[in-house]
Amino acid sequence: YMEALRKGPLHVGLRTEIINWLQRQGQNKQAYDIALEGIQLLPYNAILYKMYILQSIRFGIPQFADNALPTLQTLIDKKEYDLFLKEVEKEKQV
């Protein structure tokens, strides 16, 4: 997967698939690192911000997720943000 990311570092779909795959494999640190790199490369991409927020919670650093929420709020409409907040709260309960 690292080779694929090197060849297409800005490919959002590829990055999210790799994050999801790593998450399913229990590789939370790697999933978090790839999500973090994604928002550094594409700081205005709402999909990657959502992935980063969820991975932060799953990796055990929910405060990083909380710190990223205001940026996400500027990238999506209120309805989508409110729905995502419910997903975040649910994830924090796991």
Contacts in CASP RR format, 6 or more apart in sequence:
PFRMAT RR
TARGET T0000
AUTHOR 0000-0000-0000
METHOD contacts of the structure
MODEL  1
YMEALRKGPLHVGLRTEIINWLQRQGQNKQAYDIALEGIQLLPYNAILYK
MYILQSIRFGIPQFADNALPTLQTLIDKKEYDLFLKEVEKEKQV
1 18 0 8 1.000
1 21 0 8 1.000
1 22 0 8 1.000
4 14 0 8 1.000
4 18 0 8 1.000
5 14 0 8 1.000
5 15 0 8 1.000
5 18 0 8 1.000
5 34 0 8 1.000
8 14 0 8 1.000
9 15 0 8 1.000
9 37 0 8 1.000
9 41 0 8 1.000
10 41 0 8 1.000
10 42 0 8 1.000
12 42 0 8 1.000
12 45 0 8 1.000
12 47 0 8 1.000
12 48 0 8 1.000
13 47 0 8 1.000
15 34 0 8 1.000
15 35 0 8 1.000
15 38 0 8 1.000
15 48 0 8 1.000
15 51 0 8 1.000
16 47 0 8 1.000
16 48 0 8 1.000
16 51 0 8 1.000
18 34 0 8 1.000
19 31 0 8 1.000
19 34 0 8 1.000
19 35 0 8 1.000
19 51 0 8 1.000
19 55 0 8 1.000
22 28 0 8 1.000
22 30 0 8 1.000
22 31 0 8 1.000
22 34 0 8 1.000
23 31 0 8 1.000
23 55 0 8 1.000
23 58 0 8 1.000
28 55 0 8 1.000
28 58 0 8 1.000
28 59 0 8 1.000
28 60 0 8 1.000
29 59 0 8 1.000
31 55 0 8 1.000
31 58 0 8 1.000
31 59 0 8 1.000
32 52 0 8 1.000
32 55 0 8 1.000
32 56 0 8 1.000
32 58 0 8 1.000
32 59 0 8 1.000
32 61 0 8 1.000
35 48 0 8 1.000
35 51 0 8 1.000
35 52 0 8 1.000
35 54 0 8 1.000
35 55 0 8 1.000
35 56 0 8 1.000
36 52 0 8 1.000
36 55 0 8 1.000
38 45 0 8 1.000
38 48 0 8 1.000
38 52 0 8 1.000
39 45 0 8 1.000
39 48 0 8 1.000
39 49 0 8 1.000
39 52 0 8 1.000
39 68 0 8 1.000
42 48 0 8 1.000
43 71 0 8 1.000
44 75 0 8 1.000
45 75 0 8 1.000
46 72 0 8 1.000
46 75 0 8 1.000
46 76 0 8 1.000
49 68 0 8 1.000
49 71 0 8 1.000
49 72 0 8 1.000
49 75 0 8 1.000
50 72 0 8 1.000
50 84 0 8 1.000
52 65 0 8 1.000
52 68 0 8 1.000
53 65 0 8 1.000
53 68 0 8 1.000
53 69 0 8 1.000
53 72 0 8 1.000
53 84 0 8 1.000
53 88 0 8 1.000
54 65 0 8 1.000
54 87 0 8 1.000
54 88 0 8 1.000
54 91 0 8 1.000
56 62 0 8 1.000
56 64 0 8 1.000
56 65 0 8 1.000
56 68 0 8 1.000
57 65 0 8 1.000
57 88 0 8 1.000
57 91 0 8 1.000
57 92 0 8 1.000
58 91 0 8 1.000
62 92 0 8 1.000
65 88 0 8 1.000
69 85 0 8 1.000
69 88 0 8 1.000
72 81 0 8 1.000
72 84 0 8 1.000
73 81 0 8 1.000
76 84 0 8 1.000
END
